[in-house]
Amino acid sequence: MGLRGVGMTRLAAASLPHVRVVGLCDGIRGRAELAARHLQLDAPAFDRTDRMLDQTRPDALLIFTPDAFHVEPAIQALKRGIHVYCEKPMATTLADCDRMIRAARASKAIFYMGFNLRHAPYFRIMGDLIGSGELGEVLTLEMSEHYPGGRTYFRRWNRLKSAGGGLWITKATHDFDVMSWFAGSEPRSVFAAGGCRVFRPKKGAAARCRDCALRWECPDCSPFIELEGAEGAFREEWLRLGEQAGYLPHDACLYRGDIETIDHGMATVVFRNGAVGTYALSVVAPDTLGGRWTTITGTQGTIRADPKTGKVLFCRRGRHAPRVYDADAVSKGGHGGADPSILQDFHRVCQCGEKPIAGWEEGRRAVAVGLAATRSMETGALVRL
Ligand SMILES: NC(=O)c1ccc[n+]([C@@H]2O[C@H](COP(=O)([O-])OP(=O)(O)OC[C@H]3O[C@@H](n4cnc5c(N)ncnc54)[C@H](O)[C@@H]3O)[C@@H](O)[C@H]2O)c1
């Protein structure tokens, strides 16, 4: 029952007919109780998934714990024959992915990977154009994410390798999954470079923004409580419970040198069919320029997608006028419409028993690319998969 868990639970309860939330769990039990009150759900709160599963006997479990802690709840559910929705990334190590795969293979339940970008109209338009064959064979994929969220990531578990695996896992697995989907092939080798150049120790910075003399000029000064009314009161209490449990204060200084991962980097992925992808990642982007940009060139044309306009352009080789698709016109809800769609799809897959659009194979593959990027960055060498 963190930020993602509360948001998705609210969405599931409100938008999926015939679905009832029967239990909420968080390592900090008070957060699960708080979420039940805040979302006005008549559901008991737990601090252990196995107890929740045994007492509430649900059809499905949705997992929104930090990345390194998806594995245990997933295995506990699969062993009990309970369908699993697992947030990205599948896990932070291949050993954990393999444990989940063994449990999924031995279970009748569905293992569904929460790669929500696959469900966003913005990406679906590109996927459909490639799938239709109009682009021809994919030659190059240029993907970039400019995210201003380092300031929220690095005050939480995402800054720790032990909880998030580093940005090539916790963030980039989204994009490595999309890249493999668009390339239509398995990744063969990865080269990556990057570092942490912005969030470094800063002279004069205090341990918390509220005590810091630099707070007026610092672009990362915590906005304290961003939301007003009931949402603000919920967020304030949620943060207080975290601090009480020993988590960093929400306005902890980001310039203390305790970030175990990068704030920017680039990776090149070569696929078995010859397609080449690059991915640029920044979590220190300006707030006004956040988003995912994509350009894909194939033997028959080019796709260019701009998150600021919501437009996807398809240009055929030669002197053809570009065809323009408006993703914004059909995007409704979180992550460009991806969140409502993925929940509906999970519900549908559980009901009809169909193979999910992304399951453990796709989940493990994205983690393998993320780990290869991490190793390449650390060693300076090309890593073969
Ligand atoms: N698909 C997306 O677009 C998207 C967006 C945001 C987050 N996520 C993913 O969702 C997950 C949660 O991220 P978040 O931003 O909500 O994090 P968060 O810090 O807001 O919440 C995590 C919650 O898990 C609890 N927790 C920590 N360790 C636990 C454990 N071992 N068992 C039970 N509870 C535990 C914490 O108390 C906290 O309430 C992550 O896997 C993240 O990568 C995905």
The ligand as an SDF file (V2000), in Angstrom:
LIG
                    3D

 44 48  0  0  0  0  0  0  0  0999 V2000
    4.2770    0.5200  -13.6530 N   0  0  0  0  0  0  0  0  0  0  0  0
    4.5030    1.7400  -13.2460 C   0  0  0  0  0  0  0  0  0  0  0  0
    4.3130    2.6840  -13.9700 O   0  0  0  0  0  0  0  0  0  0  0  0
    4.9840    1.9400  -11.8330 C   0  0  0  0  0  0  0  0  0  0  0  0
    4.9640    3.2100  -11.2480 C   0  0  0  0  0  0  0  0  0  0  0  0
    5.4200    3.3430   -9.9340 C   0  0  0  0  0  0  0  0  0  0  0  0
    5.8760    2.2390   -9.2520 C   0  0  0  0  0  0  0  0  0  0  0  0
    5.8940    1.0270   -9.8490 N   0  0  0  0  0  0  0  0  0  0  0  0
    6.3690   -0.1710   -9.1120 C   0  0  0  0  0  0  0  0  0  0  0  0
    5.4370   -0.3860   -8.0480 O   0  0  0  0  0  0  0  0  0  0  0  0
    6.1310   -0.9080   -6.9270 C   0  0  0  0  0  0  0  0  0  0  0  0
    5.9000   -0.0100   -5.7110 C   0  0  0  0  0  0  0  0  0  0  0  0
    6.4570    1.2720   -5.9530 O   0  0  0  0  0  0  0  0  0  0  0  0
    5.9370    2.5620   -5.1490 P   0  0  0  0  0  0  0  0  0  0  0  0
    6.4270    3.7300   -5.9120 O   0  0  0  0  0  0  0  0  0  0  0  0
    4.4900    2.4330   -4.8720 O   0  0  0  0  0  0  0  0  0  0  0  0
    6.7550    2.4330   -3.8020 O   0  0  0  0  0  0  0  0  0  0  0  0
    6.3600    3.0670   -2.3820 P   0  0  0  0  0  0  0  0  0  0  0  0
    7.6150    3.2880   -1.6420 O   0  0  0  0  0  0  0  0  0  0  0  0
    5.4420    4.2240   -2.5740 O   0  0  0  0  0  0  0  0  0  0  0  0
    5.5350    1.9060   -1.6860 O   0  0  0  0  0  0  0  0  0  0  0  0
    6.0580    0.6580   -1.3340 C   0  0  0  0  0  0  0  0  0  0  0  0
    5.2500    0.1370   -0.1460 C   0  0  0  0  0  0  0  0  0  0  0  0
    5.6880   -1.1790    0.1600 O   0  0  0  0  0  0  0  0  0  0  0  0
    5.8460   -1.3040    1.5690 C   0  0  0  0  0  0  0  0  0  0  0  0
    6.8640   -2.3420    1.7590 N   0  0  0  0  0  0  0  0  0  0  0  0
    8.1860   -2.2190    1.7030 C   0  0  0  0  0  0  0  0  0  0  0  0
    8.7820   -3.4270    1.8340 N   0  0  0  0  0  0  0  0  0  0  0  0
    7.7820   -4.3300    1.9810 C   0  0  0  0  0  0  0  0  0  0  0  0
    7.7530   -5.7340    2.1360 C   0  0  0  0  0  0  0  0  0  0  0  0
    8.8720   -6.4590    2.1580 N   0  0  0  0  0  0  0  0  0  0  0  0
    6.5320   -6.3220    2.2580 N   0  0  0  0  0  0  0  0  0  0  0  0
    5.3970   -5.5950    2.2410 C   0  0  0  0  0  0  0  0  0  0  0  0
    5.3740   -4.2530    2.0630 N   0  0  0  0  0  0  0  0  0  0  0  0
    6.5570   -3.6380    1.9330 C   0  0  0  0  0  0  0  0  0  0  0  0
    6.2350    0.0770    2.0390 C   0  0  0  0  0  0  0  0  0  0  0  0
    5.8640    0.2780    3.4090 O   0  0  0  0  0  0  0  0  0  0  0  0
    5.4490    0.9800    1.1130 C   0  0  0  0  0  0  0  0  0  0  0  0
    4.1810    1.3270    1.6470 O   0  0  0  0  0  0  0  0  0  0  0  0
    7.5820   -1.0460   -7.3540 C   0  0  0  0  0  0  0  0  0  0  0  0
    7.8180   -2.3440   -7.8310 O   0  0  0  0  0  0  0  0  0  0  0  0
    7.7180   -0.0280   -8.4770 C   0  0  0  0  0  0  0  0  0  0  0  0
    8.7760   -0.3440   -9.3750 O   0  0  0  0  0  0  0  0  0  0  0  0
    5.4610    0.8660  -11.1120 C   0  0  0  0  0  0  0  0  0  0  0  0
  1  2  1  0
  2  3  2  0
  2  4  1  0
  4  5  1  0
  4 44  2  0
  5  6  2  0
  6  7  1  0
  7  8  2  0
  8  9  1  0
  8 44  1  0
  9 10  1  0
  9 42  1  0
 10 11  1  0
 11 12  1  0
 11 40  1  0
 12 13  1  0
 13 14  1  0
 14 15  2  0
 14 16  1  0
 14 17  1  0
 17 18  1  0
 18 19  2  0
 18 20  1  0
 18 21  1  0
 21 22  1  0
 22 23  1  0
 23 24  1  0
 23 38  1  0
 24 25  1  0
 25 26  1  0
 25 36  1  0
 26 27  1  0
 26 35  1  0
 27 28  2  0
 28 29  1  0
 29 30  1  0
 29 35  2  0
 30 31  1  0
 30 32  2  0
 32 33  1  0
 33 34  2  0
 34 35  1  0
 36 37  1  0
 36 38  1  0
 38 39  1  0
 40 41  1  0
 40 42  1  0
 42 43  1  0
M  CHG  2   8   1  16  -1
M  END
$$$$
